[in-house]
Amino acid sequence: MKKLRLLSIIAILAYAGIHTSTHSINILAATKVAIPSATPTEAIVTPSQAQDIQEKIKTLVKENLNATESTLKERINQQTLTGFVGLIQSINSGNLSINTKESVVLQITTDEKTIINKNGKGIKFSSLAISDKVIVIGTLLKEDIILAKRVMVIPDEPVLVVSDTIVAKVSTVDIKKKLIGLTINNQEVVYGLTKKSIIKINDLKVGVTIFAITKKYEGKNLLSRAKVL
């Protein structure tokens, strides 16, 4: 009986050992060893990261476009930069018109970048006045329209008055128009009277010889004084 029990125990242990061994073999057979792959793995970009990248690209593109636009504008401005001198004829809401020496009327527009100077100091647009003589430097938008970069008020040059003295014979007298004709080099030259002239035109007669002080002003011949000789 004892012998039978012993054999049963041995049989159970043997069965258990065989089962355990088989199970271990199955586990080993099912396990895979990780081998590094030569193929690179793909980076995963989240939607927020993708949006951030797009915004950065847009910013860079915009900066480049702005820089290019600024450069082009500067080149264009340098190419079309021009200047004129004239008297202010009209002033209206940031715009003014000037009459140049050649009697050409130009329209001048200004903006917040326009610099206005007088006597070396900056002044406001509202300080400009009709008949101010100005130098305008700016960009020619059209043939007669300028976007001013700088407006400089300059002193108007006084009109030169040329004085002289003559001795001549009176050829004509027009009391109504206050004109006196004098014979000079066998030709008649007609003179008007200056505003401060002290000549009494009624006292002058055709044929008398006078000593006179003449003035040449804006192309006009004028007499300021005269004495009958």
C-alpha positions in Angstrom: 0.0 0.0 0.0 2.8 2.3 0.9 4.6 1.3 -2.2 1.5 2.2 -4.3 1.3 5.6 -2.7 5.0 6.2 -3.4 4.6 5.4 -7.0 1.6 7.7 -7.3 3.5 10.6 -5.8 6.4 10.0 -8.2 4.1 9.9 -11.1 2.4 13.2 -10.1 5.8 14.9 -9.6 7.0 13.6 -13.0 3.9 14.9 -14.7 4.2 18.2 -13.0 7.9 18.5 -14.1 7.1 17.6 -17.7 4.3 20.2 -17.8 6.4 22.9 -16.3 9.2 22.2 -18.7 6.9 22.3 -21.7 5.3 25.5 -20.6 8.7 27.2 -20.2 9.6 26.1 -23.7 6.4 27.6 -25.1 7.1 30.9 -23.4 10.6 31.1 -24.7 9.4 30.3 -28.2 6.7 33.0 -28.0 9.1 35.8 -26.9 10.5 38.1 -29.7 13.8 40.0 -29.3 13.6 43.7 -30.3 16.0 44.5 -33.2 16.8 48.2 -34.0 15.3 49.2 -37.3 17.3 51.1 -39.9 14.1 53.0 -41.0 13.8 56.5 -39.3 10.6 57.0 -37.4 8.3 59.9 -38.5 7.9 62.9 -36.1 4.4 63.6 -35.0 3.4 67.3 -35.3 0.4 68.5 -33.3 -2.2 70.8 -34.9 -1.1 73.7 -32.6 2.5 73.2 -33.6 1.6 73.2 -37.3 -0.4 76.4 -36.9 2.6 78.0 -35.1 4.9 77.0 -38.0 2.5 78.5 -40.5 2.2 81.8 -38.6 6.0 82.0 -38.5 6.3 81.4 -42.2 3.6 84.1 -42.9 5.5 86.5 -40.7 8.8 85.9 -42.5 7.1 86.3 -45.9 5.4 89.5 -44.8 8.7 90.9 -43.4 10.4 90.1 -46.7 7.6 91.7 -48.7 7.6 94.8 -46.6 11.4 95.1 -46.9 11.2 94.7 -50.7 8.3 97.2 -51.0 10.2 99.7 -48.9 13.3 99.3 -51.0 11.4 99.7 -54.2 9.6 102.8 -52.9 12.9 104.3 -51.9 14.4 103.6 -55.3 11.3 105.1 -57.1 11.4 108.2 -54.9 15.1 108.7 -55.6 14.4 108.4 -59.3 11.5 110.9 -59.4 12.7 113.4 -56.7 12.4 116.9 -58.0 12.4 120.5 -56.7 10.7 123.8 -57.5 10.8 127.4 -56.3 7.7 129.5 -56.3 5.3 131.8 -54.5 2.4 130.2 -52.6 -0.8 131.1 -54.4 -3.4 129.1 -52.4 -3.5 127.0 -49.2 -6.2 124.4 -48.4 -6.3 121.5 -46.0 -2.7 120.3 -46.2 -2.4 121.2 -49.9 -1.1 124.3 -51.5 -0.4 125.6 -55.0 2.7 127.6 -56.0 3.4 129.8 -59.0 6.9 129.2 -60.3 9.2 131.6 -62.0 8.1 130.2 -65.3 4.5 131.0 -64.4 3.6 127.3 -64.0 1.1 126.5 -61.3 2.0 123.4 -59.3 -0.2 121.5 -56.8 1.7 120.5 -53.7 0.4 117.8 -51.3 1.8 117.1 -47.9 1.5 114.2 -45.4 2.7 113.5 -41.9 6.2 112.9 -43.1 6.5 116.3 -44.8 9.1 118.6 -43.2 8.4 122.3 -43.2 11.1 124.8 -42.3 11.5 128.5 -42.0 14.8 130.3 -41.0 16.3 126.9 -40.2 13.5 125.9 -37.8 10.5 123.5 -38.2 7.1 125.1 -38.5 3.6 123.9 -38.8 1.7 123.8 -42.1 -0.7 126.4 -40.7 2.2 128.9 -40.4 2.5 129.1 -44.2 1.1 132.2 -45.8 0.0 133.4 -49.2 2.9 134.9 -51.2 5.5 133.1 -49.1 8.4 132.1 -51.4 9.2 128.4 -50.9 11.5 125.7 -52.2 9.6 122.4 -52.6 11.4 119.1 -52.8 9.4 116.0 -53.3 8.1 113.2 -55.5 6.5 114.0 -58.8 3.2 112.1 -58.8 2.0 113.7 -62.0 3.2 116.4 -64.3 1.8 119.2 -62.1 1.4 117.4 -58.7 4.1 116.9 -56.2 4.1 115.0 -52.9 6.3 117.2 -50.8 9.1 115.7 -48.7 10.4 119.1 -47.6 9.0 122.7 -47.9 11.4 125.5 -47.1 10.2 129.1 -46.7 12.9 131.4 -48.0 13.2 135.2 -48.0 12.0 136.8 -51.2 14.8 138.5 -53.0 14.1 142.3 -53.2 13.5 143.5 -56.7 16.5 145.3 -58.0 16.0 148.9 -58.8 18.6 150.4 -61.2 19.1 154.2 -60.8 20.7 156.5 -63.4 20.8 160.1 -64.4 20.2 161.6 -67.9 20.0 164.9 -69.7 17.4 164.8 -72.4 14.8 166.8 -74.3 11.1 166.3 -73.5 9.4 165.0 -76.6 5.9 164.3 -75.3 3.8 164.9 -72.2 0.7 162.9 -71.2 -0.8 164.6 -68.1 -3.7 162.1 -67.8 -1.6 159.0 -67.9 1.4 160.7 -66.2 3.8 159.8 -68.9 6.8 161.8 -70.2 8.6 161.1 -73.4 12.3 161.9 -73.6 14.5 161.8 -76.7 17.5 159.6 -76.1 19.9 158.7 -78.9 17.4 160.0 -81.5 14.7 157.7 -80.1 11.8 158.4 -77.8 11.8 156.6 -74.5 8.6 156.9 -72.5 8.9 157.2 -68.7 6.3 156.9 -66.0 6.5 158.5 -62.5 7.6 156.7 -59.4 5.2 156.6 -56.4 7.5 159.0 -54.5 8.2 161.2 -57.6 8.2 165.0 -56.9 8.0 165.9 -60.5 5.2 168.4 -61.4 4.2 167.1 -64.8 2.1 170.2 -65.5 5.3 172.3 -65.5 7.0 170.2 -68.2 6.6 171.4 -71.8 7.6 169.7 -75.0 11.0 170.9 -76.2 12.6 171.7 -72.9 15.7 170.0 -71.7 15.7 168.4 -68.3 18.2 166.8 -66.0 16.4 163.7 -64.5 17.0 160.8 -62.1 15.6 157.6 -63.6 14.7 154.3 -62.1 14.5 150.9 -63.8 12.1 148.7 -61.9 10.6 145.4 -63.1 11.3 146.4 -66.7 9.7 149.7 -66.4 11.3 153.1 -67.0 10.4 155.7 -64.3 11.4 159.2 -63.3 11.7 160.2 -59.7 13.1 163.7 -60.1 13.5 166.2 -62.9 14.8 169.8 -63.3 14.4 172.0 -66.3 17.8 173.3 -67.5 
